Amino acid sequence: MSEEILINITPMESRVAVVENGVLQEVHVERTQRRGIVGNIYKGRVVRVLPGMQAAFVDIGLERAAFIHAAEISSREGSAVENIAALVHEGQGLVVQVTKDPIGSKGARLTTHLSIPSRYLVYMPRTRHVGISLKIEDEAERERLKKVVADCVASEGIEHEGGFILRTAAEGAGADEILADIRYLRRLWDQIAGQMQTASAPTVIYEDLSLALRTLRDLVSPRIEKIRIDSRETFQKVSHFVAELMPEIADRLEHYPGERPIFDLYGVEDEVQRALERKVMLKSGGYLIIDPAEAMTTIDVNTGAFVGHRTLEETIFKTNLEAATAIARQLRLRNLGGIIIIDFIDMEDEEHQRQVLRTLEKQLERDHAKTNIIGITVLGLVQMTRKRTRESLEQVLCEPCNCCQGRGKLKTAETICYEIFREILREARAYQAEGYLVLANQKVVDRLLDEESGNVADLEAFIGRPIKFQVEGTYSQEQYDVVLL
């Protein structure tokens, strides 16, 4: 199986696409002005204790106070008894780590069980436990890795200074690579520990890596054949990071200088557009209906135009098998998390049910997020969960539509501005023109002339042509045209 990672960098945002056999499987977007904060460590201050919920709100310097449950407060921060009033009090300083980004109306989720990831390990300074990823199944390899970590820890004299979890990427890693990771993590922790003592609350003590570097740390596996980056500056930063921590993948890095936008290579832009739609067509003629909601996501499977060639049961079985594969891909692509309910077409044959579930489980094995299939309810619905730490693709790119009171979704003016920038770049590379006229909605033009004015100036300097803007009152927020002058 051929797998590639495409990294698209602009001053406004970074985007990463994971492509398998030419088909988009995952896409990650990080806006420069709205970077995710999962993994960041803060020195916060407790602003409210809620005994009835066994939780507290902590000010870490964000717009909304963050939330921490008593179970997420380390015994080193207070009593071993999990009573929130005995663990923290209002006004208390608390060093915490973000486990979930603020999503919708909910503030960030926190823990005091700090952890710092590297290529092969996760360092946990407040525990002495050594664990291994469940995805490393070979027992002999698990024992070897445990011994390697124990030997490295003993040689460094840090047996009583924290614990480690071996990540999936550690499978097959040598003692030198593990030791290098341990030393890197210890140096990093010493810096963080020093800031914990001197920083005032609320303030950020440690920020996780940028999207491009997190991608190398978390998503690169032996299956990845190429990592293409369209920014020379980012390519140099990535090369330096790889030389220091991941030299074995250096030959897979490639700077992409092509005229054609990197995301156009495999039709990524079109796939992203389709990932925002409610209906997903299957090759057989069947289709999925995906409805994300506050409490859960529901996925309905339908036969549609697929009528099969034999019996109705076979038609249903074939549709459900195809749907199981498509659903696993859509969960990754859309980054859907939390509770997920799947309504496969009813199957009378129990063996068919088992095969569909096995197919879903097999496809989910490639997911980097933790998933758990709970089973089939009495109503024939498949229950599962997928760990949610960041906003879904729809939440990143879209906002509720004021025209339909939230029943639909609309891309933000920011997103449309960036689409316009990319379209102008395409036009500039393909055609000779004296300048460009952008026809767009009032809100989009206002943003182009205000918040994005610096980016517009940079783009004009880059293409060497002027860009003008004109409001079209009949255009919706997502409509625009770029006219060659």
HELIX and SHEET records of a PDB file:
HELIX    1   1 PRO A   51  MET A   53  5                                   3    
HELIX    2   2 ALA A   70  GLU A   72  5                                   3    
HELIX    3   3 SER A   75  GLU A   77  5                                   3    
HELIX    4   4 ILE A   84  LEU A   87  1                                   4    
HELIX    5   5 GLU A  139  GLU A  156  1                                  18    
HELIX    6   6 THR A  168  ALA A  170  5                                   3    
HELIX    7   7 ALA A  175  THR A  198  1                                  24    
HELIX    8   8 LEU A  211  LEU A  219  1                                   9    
HELIX    9   9 ARG A  232  LEU A  245  1                                  14    
HELIX   10  10 PRO A  247  ARG A  252  5                                   6    
HELIX   11  11 ILE A  262  ASP A  264  5                                   3    
HELIX   12  12 VAL A  268  ARG A  274  1                                   7    
HELIX   13  13 LEU A  312  ARG A  334  1                                  23    
HELIX   14  14 GLU A  350  LEU A  364  1                                  15    
HELIX   15  15 LEU A  393  LEU A  397  1                                   5    
HELIX   16  16 ASN A  402  CYS A  404  5                                   3    
HELIX   17  17 ALA A  413  ALA A  430  1                                  18    
HELIX   18  18 GLN A  442  LEU A  449  1                                   8    
HELIX   19  19 SER A  453  ILE A  463  1                                  11    
SHEET    1   A 5 VAL A  23  ARG A  31  0                                        
SHEET    2   A 5 GLU A  13  GLU A  20 -1                                        
SHEET    3   A 5 GLU A   3  ILE A   9 -1                                        
SHEET    4   A 5 ILE A 224  ILE A 229  1                                        
SHEET    5   A 5 LEU A 253  HIS A 255  1                                        
SHEET    1   B 5 ALA A  66  HIS A  69  0                                        
SHEET    2   B 5 ALA A  55  ASP A  59 -1                                        
SHEET    3   B 5 ILE A  41  LEU A  50 -1                                        
SHEET    4   B 5 GLY A  93  LYS A 100 -1                                        
SHEET    5   B 5 ARG A 109  THR A 111 -1                                        
SHEET    1   C 4 ALA A  66  HIS A  69  0                                        
SHEET    2   C 4 ALA A  55  ASP A  59 -1                                        
SHEET    3   C 4 ILE A  41  LEU A  50 -1                                        
SHEET    4   C 4 THR A 203  TYR A 206 -1                                        
SHEET    1   D 4 ILE A 116  PRO A 117  0                                        
SHEET    2   D 4 LEU A 121  MET A 124 -1                                        
SHEET    3   D 4 GLY A 163  LEU A 166 -1                                        
SHEET    4   D 4 VAL A 130  ILE A 132  1                                        
SHEET    1   E 6 LYS A 279  MET A 281  0                                        
SHEET    2   E 6 TYR A 287  PRO A 292 -1                                        
SHEET    3   E 6 MET A 296  ASN A 302 -1                                        
SHEET    4   E 6 GLY A 338  ASP A 343  1                                        
SHEET    5   E 6 VAL A 382  ARG A 386 -1                                        
SHEET    6   E 6 THR A 371  ILE A 376 -1                                        
SHEET    1   F 2 CYS A 398  PRO A 400  0                                        
SHEET    2   F 2 LYS A 409  LYS A 411 -1                                        
SHEET    1   G 3 ILE A 467  VAL A 471  0                                        
SHEET    2   G 3 TYR A 436  ALA A 440  1                                        
SHEET    3   G 3 TYR A 480  LEU A 484 -1                                        
END                                                                             
